[in-house]
Amino acid sequence: QVQLVESGGGLAQPGGSLRLSCAASGTIYNYNRMGWYRQAPGKERELVAFITYGGMTNYGDSVKGRFMVSRDDQTTVYLQMNSLKPEDTAVYYCNLYSSWGDYWGKGTLVTVSS
């Protein structure tokens, strides 16, 4: 089993920044990718960004150039969010995808408002 715990959500002003963290624990080995998805009220869950086990990154179109995904080991992933917009308001979910399972955190709320 794999557990994912997100932290770092909260309230930010438009143009501001936040940093999310996701710590994975449990039986983890050679996963495909770890990353972030988000779901705004009344909308479908969408990709924000992910980083593969080998270190390649991919971003959703709406966050390119503003957000950056990174990690400091194979089990902790970060999402640096800059130039935040009100439309970035959503619950952000950490995801670990592998050939042996697809795991999700409980989510952390990010609210961008003045």
ABEGO torsion letter per residue (X at the ends): XBBBBBBGBEBBBBGBBBBBBBBBBEBBBGBABBBBBBBBBGBBBBBABBBBAAGBBBBBAAABGABBBBBABAABBBBBBBGBBAAABBBBBBBBBBAAEBBBBAEBBBBBBX
